[in-house]
Amino acid sequence: MKAFMKEFKEFISRGNVMDMAVGVIIGGAFTAIVTALTTSFINPLIALITGGVSIDENGNPVYIGGVFTINGVEFNYGAFISAVINFIIVALIIFLIVKGMNKVVKKKEAAPTTKDCPYCFEKVSLKATKCPHCASELEVK
């Protein structure tokens, strides 16, 4: 049991797991914002353009044409279109965030400018032909 707990602790303390957890939490919160944006602003605009605003049994507006019925079966295509719009907005924002993060990571991963001397293991310039620490001849790559 101790080995299991130790392994679990190592797993959970990895940077990737924590980053993923933060991403999921922020993604959930962001989805709520996008849903509110779609419901409050985008759906009414589409309803104005298409001319479709319905009122449900509770008196709430149902946008984008709302619901149609065939043989007593209701098809709520307005809710489906709203969900698709939400998904597209969230996917676009996540794409832009990941693209931006990739640019930042690439800038941080600069090419190395030093190497280890094979004789004294001190850092020397990649262009060095002689180690300044032990005076050994170095291979230039």
ZIHUDA-V141385 format. One record per pair of residues at least 24 apart in sequence whose ideal C-beta (glycine too) atoms are under 10 Angstrom apart, sorted by the first residue. I is the first residue (numbers start at 0). J is the second residue. If there is no record, write none. Layout:
i=I j=J
i=I j=J
//
This chain:
i=18 j=100
i=22 j=93
i=22 j=96
i=22 j=97
i=25 j=93
i=25 j=96
i=26 j=89
i=26 j=92
i=26 j=93
i=26 j=96
i=29 j=88
i=29 j=89
i=29 j=92
i=29 j=93
i=29 j=96
i=30 j=85
i=30 j=86
i=30 j=88
i=30 j=89
i=30 j=92
i=31 j=85
i=32 j=88
i=32 j=89
i=32 j=92
i=33 j=84
i=33 j=85
i=33 j=86
i=33 j=87
i=33 j=88
i=33 j=89
i=33 j=91
i=33 j=92
i=34 j=81
i=34 j=82
i=34 j=84
i=34 j=85
i=34 j=88
i=34 j=89
i=35 j=85
i=36 j=84
i=36 j=85
i=36 j=88
i=37 j=62
i=37 j=80
i=37 j=81
i=37 j=82
i=37 j=83
i=37 j=84
i=37 j=85
i=37 j=86
i=37 j=87
i=37 j=88
i=37 j=89
i=38 j=62
i=38 j=81
i=38 j=84
i=38 j=85
i=41 j=80
i=41 j=81
i=41 j=84
i=41 j=85
i=41 j=88
i=42 j=77
i=42 j=78
i=42 j=80
i=42 j=81
i=42 j=84
i=45 j=77
i=45 j=80
i=45 j=81
i=45 j=84
i=46 j=77
i=51 j=77
i=52 j=77
i=53 j=77
i=114 j=138
i=114 j=140
//
